[in-house]
Amino acid sequence: MEIKAIIIDDERDSSDAIKLILEEYCKNVEITGVANSAAEGIKLIGEKNPDLVFLDVEMPHMNGFQLLESIKDRKFDVIFITAYNHYAVKAFKVCAIDYILKPVDVNELVTAVKKAEEYKSKQAKEYPQYEKLIETLNNVVPEKIALPASDGIQYVNRQEVIRIEADGSYAKVFLTNKRILHISKNLSQLEPLFNKKTFYRAHKSHIINLEHVAKYSFKDGGFVEMSDGSSVSISRRNKNEFVEAMAKLSV
């Protein structure tokens, strides 16, 4: 059974490795295209109409979940390529979604392809419920969050994070003990790691922990005061959304 597939991964080394493994060990998989960004991936899906998409989770500007949300009629299976920590892997399992961890392992990739073949061979095709996956990920709250730093991985308790601020193509994480971590990824890449019930994208340059919001002020266009005394602006168009997010937090 031939499977038409595409690869969407912003890391060329990763997409090259996947392509080489498939060519060597999965002869029935035909790679019809490779995209190195979510925007390219959306276009490629429309052009190639694949049976299977190898999709990176963490990509700049738009992550893998956002890409899926933007495609209304999804008639393809997905094998997620992820560097997520253990809490998200559990969410993948709950939703019966195929995934492999980076760096890509040959046996794991071959096994995931076999699962995709089983889906494809079913007469009554039922596509995985990606909305359920996204909802599950949003509701899973890890005790620790793994943050990529230039010299390794920093593990911090979720409750310790007050806010995350953009720093060019990197980010700074402000913690309760007045520590500041310099993270080697931008906000768009970090955002999927933070539970959406607790963390809120207040501004293009800020993600805040709603549990550390001390006050919301209407002055100067609207801003919040955080528990460490810092201030973060809330745009007028986000005002209602922010208030709703705070209300849900107390439920």
N, C-alpha and C positions, 0 to 999 in steps of 0.2 A: 504494500500500500504506500503510494508516494505521497509525501507531505510537502506542500509548498510553505516555506518559512522565511521570515525576515528577522534580522537582529537589530535591536535598538539599544545602543549603549554609548554613552559619551566618552568612555575610555577605549581608545582604539586597541590597546593591548588586549583588553578583555574581549572585545568583539572579534579580533583576529584569532584569539585562542579558541573561542566557541566555534568559529567557522572551521578551523583546522580539525578540531575534535569531531565535528559532525561529518566532515568530508572523509575522515578516516574510519569512524566507527558507526556512523548512521547513514548508510548508503541510500536509504529510501527518503532521506530529507534533502530537498533541493532548496538551497539558499538563493532566493530570488532578489535579495537586496539587503544592504546594511545602511543604517542611519546612525549618525553620531550626535543627534539631539532629538528632543521630543517633537519639535516642530517638523524636522525632517521625517521623523517616524510616522506622524499623522499623515503626511503627504504620501509616504511610501505605502502605508496600509491601504489608502484609497486607490493607489495605482496598481498594486499587486494582488489585492484581495487574498491575503495569505490564509492558510489553514492554522498556522501556528506562529506566534510571535515570542521571541526571546527578548524580554523587556527588563531593562535596568530599572531599579527602583529609585535610586538617588541620581538625579540629573539636574543641572542648573536650569533656572527659569521655569521649568515644569517637570515635576517628578512623574514616575511611572503611573501612579494612581490617578493623578490629574489628567494624564494623557488618556487613560481609559474612560474617565468621566466625560471627556470631551467628545468621545465617539459614541453616538447614540445607538447605532445598530452594529453590535459587536458579534460577528459570526466567525470568531476564531478563538482558539485556545491560547493560553498564555503560560509560559514558563518564566517565572520571575527570577532575575539575577539580582541578588541582594547582599549587602554587607551588614544588614540589620543584626542587632543583638538578639538574645534568646527570647525576649518577650514577644517580638514580632514573629519570630519563627513559629511560636505556639499558635499565633493567630492564623498563620498560613495553614497549619495543620487542621485547625478547627474548621476552616472553610474549604478543605479538600482542594487547595490550589497547589499546583506544582511549583517548586522553587529550588534553586541551588544557591549555595553560598560562594562568595568570592574569597580566595581565588578559586576558579572553576576546577572541579575535580572530574576526571574523565568518567569514572563509574557513576557519579551522581548525575551527570548530564545525560548519559546513556539511559539510566533508569527513568529520569524525568521524561525523556522522549518516548519511552515505552508506555508510560502512563498517558501521554498525549495520543499515542496510537490507539489505546483502548478507548479513549473518549471518542476519537474519530470513527472508530469501527461500530459504535452503537447506532442502531437503526433510528431510534427515537433520540435525536440529538438534544442534550440539555447542556447549555453552556454554564460554566461556573458563575456563581452569583458574586461578581466583583463588588457590588454595592455592599453585600454582607461582609466581605473581607474588609473593605474600607471602614465600615461601621465598627467592626470588631477591633481593628487597629486603633481607632479613635477612642474606644472605651477601655482599652487595656492600659493600665497605668503601671509602668515598671518602677521598682524601688530604686534602681540605678539606671542611669543613662550613660551610654558609652559615647564619648566625644573625641573625634580625631584631632590630635595635636601634631605639631611638626615633628616631635620627637617620640611619638607613640600614641597611646589612647588614654584619655583621662576618664575615670569612672566617678561620677558624682551622684548623690542622692537627688531625686527629682525635686524634693521640697527645698533644697538648698539654692536652686536656681531662681534668681529674682527677675532677671531680664537678659536678653541676648541682643547685642547691638552690632549692626553691620560695620565692618572695617575694611572697605574696599572689597576685594574678592575673598576676604576672610571674615571672621567674626570674633567678638569678645563676649564672654559669658561672665556675668556678675553674680557672685555667690553671697550667701548670708554672712560668711565669715570675713567679708571684705576682700576676698580673693578675686582676681580677674584672670580668667583663662583665655589664652589666645588660640583660637581654633582654626584649623587649616581648611575650612569649607565655608561657603557663603550661607546666608540665611535661607535661601530657597533649598539648598541641599540639607540643611539642618532641620528645617521645619517638620518633615515627616517623623523625626525622632521624638517629637514632643506631643503629648496627648492634647487633642484639640479642646477637650472640655476644660482643661486647666490652663493651657497656654494659648495666647491670642496674638495674632499678627496685627499690632496696633498701628503700624506704620510700615512703609516699605523698608525702613532701616531698623525696625524694632519688633521683637517678639517679647511679650511680657507674661509673667506668671500671675494669673488672676488672683491666686491665693496671697500674693504679696502686694496687692493694690490697697493702699491706705485711704485714698481720697480721689474722687473725680471732681475736677473743677471746670466750670463753664467759662472761665476767664481765658483771654488770649486764644479764642477759637476752640478751647477744650483740651485738657491734658489730665493725666493721672499722676498722683504722687505715689511712689513706691515705698516699701517698708525701709529701704536704705536711704530715703530722703531724695532720691533722684526723681526727675520729672520726664514724662514721655508724652508727646502730643498725640491726640486722637483727632483725626480729621472729622469734619462735620458729616461727611457722608457715611463714616463708620460709627457715628454716635449711637444710633439705634441698635446696631449690631453688637456694639460693646456692651450696652446696657442689658441686652438680652443674654449675652454670654455670662455676665455677672449674675443675672437672675438664675440661670441654669445651674451655676456653680453652687448655689445655696439650696437647690432642690435635693 
